[in-house]
């Protein structure tokens, strides 16, 4: 779900040709990264087996990058 959101957030300003939308997208991406890290921290402490899952799945949002 988050990966699809990233694609949509990046693609919309490009399709519209809006520089202002690119600034909003950059801010939204920073907030998404912060939310992802916070959510991952919560899941690793409260959900049994999530640490094992984190070791198996190396990438969070962007395959082969992050």
OpenMM code with the backbone's topology and positions (N, CA, C; nanometers):
from openmm import Vec3, app, unit

residues = "UNK UNK UNK UNK UNK UNK UNK UNK UNK UNK UNK UNK UNK UNK UNK UNK UNK UNK UNK UNK UNK UNK UNK UNK UNK UNK UNK UNK UNK UNK UNK UNK UNK UNK UNK UNK UNK UNK UNK UNK UNK UNK UNK UNK UNK UNK UNK UNK UNK UNK UNK UNK UNK UNK UNK UNK UNK UNK UNK UNK UNK UNK UNK UNK UNK UNK".split()
positions = [
    Vec3(0.0830, -0.1182, 0.0000),
    Vec3(0.0000, 0.0000, 0.0000),
    Vec3(0.0883, 0.1257, 0.0000),
    Vec3(0.1906, 0.1252, 0.0845),
    Vec3(0.2777, 0.2422, 0.0898),
    Vec3(0.3550, 0.2593, -0.0406),
    Vec3(0.3978, 0.1493, -0.1009),
    Vec3(0.4711, 0.1593, -0.2274),
    Vec3(0.3838, 0.2201, -0.3362),
    Vec3(0.2590, 0.1796, -0.3415),
    Vec3(0.1666, 0.2372, -0.4405),
    Vec3(0.1448, 0.3856, -0.4138),
    Vec3(0.1398, 0.4236, -0.2870),
    Vec3(0.1251, 0.5653, -0.2522),
    Vec3(0.2448, 0.6459, -0.2998),
    Vec3(0.3629, 0.5903, -0.2861),
    Vec3(0.4840, 0.6596, -0.3310),
    Vec3(0.4787, 0.6806, -0.4823),
    Vec3(0.4401, 0.5772, -0.5561),
    Vec3(0.4309, 0.5892, -0.7020),
    Vec3(0.3300, 0.6975, -0.7388),
    Vec3(0.2160, 0.6983, -0.6717),
    Vec3(0.1137, 0.7981, -0.7014),
    Vec3(0.1610, 0.9391, -0.6653),
    Vec3(0.2253, 0.9525, -0.5478),
    Vec3(0.2713, 1.0844, -0.5054),
    Vec3(0.3782, 1.1406, -0.5990),
    Vec3(0.4636, 1.0558, -0.6495),
    Vec3(0.5691, 1.1021, -0.7398),
    Vec3(0.5131, 1.1282, -0.8801),
    Vec3(0.4220, 1.0450, -0.9242),
    Vec3(0.3686, 1.0568, -1.0589),
    Vec3(0.2739, 1.1732, -1.0808),
    Vec3(0.1964, 1.2094, -0.9793),
    Vec3(0.0971, 1.3152, -0.9951),
    Vec3(0.1598, 1.4510, -1.0289),
    Vec3(0.2601, 1.4987, -0.9559),
    Vec3(0.3205, 1.6274, -0.9936),
    Vec3(0.3864, 1.6242, -1.1312),
    Vec3(0.4410, 1.5084, -1.1674),
    Vec3(0.5016, 1.4974, -1.3004),
    Vec3(0.3947, 1.5073, -1.4089),
    Vec3(0.2809, 1.4429, -1.3852),
    Vec3(0.1723, 1.4479, -1.4829),
    Vec3(0.1131, 1.5881, -1.4936),
    Vec3(0.1065, 1.6591, -1.3811),
    Vec3(0.0494, 1.7932, -1.3798),
    Vec3(0.1497, 1.9002, -1.4210),
    Vec3(0.2781, 1.8688, -1.4117),
    Vec3(0.3811, 1.9669, -1.4429),
    Vec3(0.3855, 2.0798, -1.3421),
    Vec3(0.3570, 2.0483, -1.2174),
    Vec3(0.3478, 2.1498, -1.1132),
    Vec3(0.4693, 2.1448, -1.0207),
    Vec3(0.5406, 2.2575, -1.0145),
    Vec3(0.6537, 2.2654, -0.9221),
    Vec3(0.6075, 2.2708, -0.7773),
    Vec3(0.4945, 2.3337, -0.7504),
    Vec3(0.4425, 2.3414, -0.6135),
    Vec3(0.4024, 2.2025, -0.5632),
    Vec3(0.3465, 2.1235, -0.6503),
    Vec3(0.3081, 1.9875, -0.6124),
    Vec3(0.4315, 1.9023, -0.5826),
    Vec3(0.5418, 1.9314, -0.6493),
    Vec3(0.6659, 1.8587, -0.6200),
    Vec3(0.7159, 1.8887, -0.4795),
    Vec3(0.7014, 2.0124, -0.4349),
    Vec3(0.7403, 2.0470, -0.2977),
    Vec3(0.6519, 1.9749, -0.1966),
    Vec3(0.5228, 1.9724, -0.2233),
    Vec3(0.4306, 1.9017, -0.1337),
    Vec3(0.4605, 1.7523, -0.1323),
    Vec3(0.4971, 1.6985, -0.2472),
    Vec3(0.5316, 1.5567, -0.2554),
    Vec3(0.6564, 1.5260, -0.1739),
    Vec3(0.7551, 1.6122, -0.1808),
    Vec3(0.8772, 1.5915, -0.1028),
    Vec3(0.8463, 1.5894, 0.0461),
    Vec3(0.7619, 1.6816, 0.0910),
    Vec3(0.7231, 1.6840, 0.2324),
    Vec3(0.6449, 1.5589, 0.2692),
    Vec3(0.5547, 1.5165, 0.1829),
    Vec3(0.4749, 1.3972, 0.2097),
    Vec3(0.5627, 1.2723, 0.2152),
    Vec3(0.6641, 1.2659, 0.1303),
    Vec3(0.7544, 1.1505, 0.1323),
    Vec3(0.8353, 1.1444, 0.2612),
    Vec3(0.8784, 1.2603, 0.3101),
    Vec3(0.9506, 1.2638, 0.4375),
    Vec3(0.8597, 1.2156, 0.5500),
    Vec3(0.7363, 1.2620, 0.5508),
    Vec3(0.6416, 1.2177, 0.6538),
    Vec3(0.6114, 1.0685, 0.6431),
    Vec3(0.6054, 1.0159, 0.5224),
    Vec3(0.5805, 0.8737, 0.5029),
    Vec3(0.6962, 0.7895, 0.5560),
    Vec3(0.8174, 0.8358, 0.5348),
    Vec3(0.9346, 0.7646, 0.5870),
    Vec3(0.9326, 0.7653, 0.7395),
    Vec3(0.9028, 0.8803, 0.7986),
    Vec3(0.8960, 0.8898, 0.9446),
    Vec3(0.7874, 0.7971, 0.9984),
    Vec3(0.6716, 0.7972, 0.9336),
    Vec3(0.5613, 0.7104, 0.9768),
    Vec3(0.5995, 0.5633, 0.9645),
    Vec3(0.6660, 0.5273, 0.8552),
    Vec3(0.7063, 0.3884, 0.8340),
    Vec3(0.8029, 0.3421, 0.9419),
    Vec3(0.9003, 0.4248, 0.9749),
    Vec3(0.9971, 0.3892, 1.0783),
    Vec3(0.9305, 0.3769, 1.2145),
    Vec3(0.8388, 0.4682, 1.2453),
    Vec3(0.7672, 0.4629, 1.3723),
    Vec3(0.6782, 0.3393, 1.3797),
    Vec3(0.6095, 0.3096, 1.2716),
    Vec3(0.5222, 0.1925, 1.2680),
    Vec3(0.6029, 0.0633, 1.2817),
    Vec3(0.7166, 0.0586, 1.2162),
    Vec3(0.8020, -0.0587, 1.2246),
    Vec3(0.8553, -0.0791, 1.3664),
    Vec3(0.8890, 0.0290, 1.4326),
    Vec3(0.9358, 0.0209, 1.5715),
    Vec3(0.8258, -0.0339, 1.6621),
    Vec3(0.7034, 0.0158, 1.6448),
    Vec3(0.5911, -0.0306, 1.7251),
    Vec3(0.5621, -0.1785, 1.6988),
    Vec3(0.5625, -0.2176, 1.5724),
    Vec3(0.5336, -0.3572, 1.5390),
    Vec3(0.6398, -0.4509, 1.5940),
    Vec3(0.7651, -0.4107, 1.5926),
    Vec3(0.8715, -0.4982, 1.6419),
    Vec3(0.8629, -0.5188, 1.7925),
    Vec3(0.8056, -0.4232, 1.8646),
    Vec3(0.7928, -0.4407, 2.0097),
    Vec3(0.6619, -0.5074, 2.0497),
    Vec3(0.5555, -0.4891, 1.9722),
    Vec3(0.4247, -0.5377, 2.0142),
    Vec3(0.3742, -0.6611, 1.9397),
    Vec3(0.4333, -0.6952, 1.8276),
    Vec3(0.3828, -0.8065, 1.7475),
    Vec3(0.4830, -0.9210, 1.7496),
    Vec3(0.4402, -1.0324, 1.8043),
    Vec3(0.5280, -1.1492, 1.8119),
    Vec3(0.5648, -1.1958, 1.6717),
    Vec3(0.6920, -1.2218, 1.6495),
    Vec3(0.7380, -1.2716, 1.5210),
    Vec3(0.7748, -1.1641, 1.4202),
    Vec3(0.7512, -1.0392, 1.4534),
    Vec3(0.7804, -0.9339, 1.3563),
    Vec3(0.9309, -0.9133, 1.3372),
    Vec3(1.0077, -0.9342, 1.4405),
    Vec3(1.1544, -0.9205, 1.4260),
    Vec3(1.2078, -1.0233, 1.3265),
    Vec3(1.1556, -1.1443, 1.3304),
    Vec3(1.1947, -1.2467, 1.2332),
    Vec3(1.1549, -1.2068, 1.0922),
    Vec3(1.0369, -1.1484, 1.0802),
    Vec3(0.9904, -1.0998, 0.9499),
    Vec3(1.0828, -0.9904, 0.8969),
    Vec3(1.1262, -0.9012, 0.9864),
    Vec3(1.2160, -0.7928, 0.9460),
    Vec3(1.3483, -0.8478, 0.8941),
    Vec3(1.3934, -0.9587, 0.9512),
    Vec3(1.5193, -1.0178, 0.9051),
    Vec3(1.5039, -1.0831, 0.7686),
    Vec3(1.3842, -1.1342, 0.7375),
    Vec3(1.3611, -1.1982, 0.6083),
    Vec3(1.3364, -1.0952, 0.4980),
    Vec3(1.2655, -0.9891, 0.5299),
    Vec3(1.2301, -0.8872, 0.4318),
    Vec3(1.3244, -0.7692, 0.4511),
    Vec3(1.4104, -0.7478, 0.3540),
    Vec3(1.5155, -0.6477, 0.3706),
    Vec3(1.4705, -0.5060, 0.3361),
    Vec3(1.3768, -0.4910, 0.2454),
    Vec3(1.3409, -0.3586, 0.1960),
    Vec3(1.2021, -0.3190, 0.2440),
    Vec3(1.1843, -0.1908, 0.2736),
    Vec3(1.0582, -0.1429, 0.3269),
    Vec3(0.9637, -0.0974, 0.2170),
    Vec3(1.0040, 0.0022, 0.1409),
    Vec3(0.9143, 0.0611, 0.0406),
    Vec3(0.9629, 0.0423, -0.1027),
    Vec3(1.0902, 0.0612, -0.1250),
    Vec3(1.1442, 0.0588, -0.2609),
    Vec3(1.2349, -0.0636, -0.2751),
    Vec3(1.1958, -0.1614, -0.3575),
    Vec3(1.2791, -0.2809, -0.3737),
    Vec3(1.4209, -0.2453, -0.4185),
    Vec3(1.5166, -0.3116, -0.3576),
    Vec3(1.6598, -0.2955, -0.3851),
    Vec3(1.7156, -0.1597, -0.3463),
    Vec3(1.6367, -0.0763, -0.2769),
    Vec3(1.6862, 0.0555, -0.2348),
    Vec3(1.6636, 0.0796, -0.0863),
    Vec3(1.5367, 0.0719, -0.0401),
    Vec3(1.5064, 0.0969, 0.1008),
    Vec3(1.3816, 0.0254, 0.1411),
] * unit.nanometer
topology = app.Topology()
chain = topology.addChain("A")
for resn in residues:
    res = topology.addResidue(resn, chain)
    for name in ("N", "CA", "C"):
        topology.addAtom(name, app.Element.getBySymbol(name[0]), res)
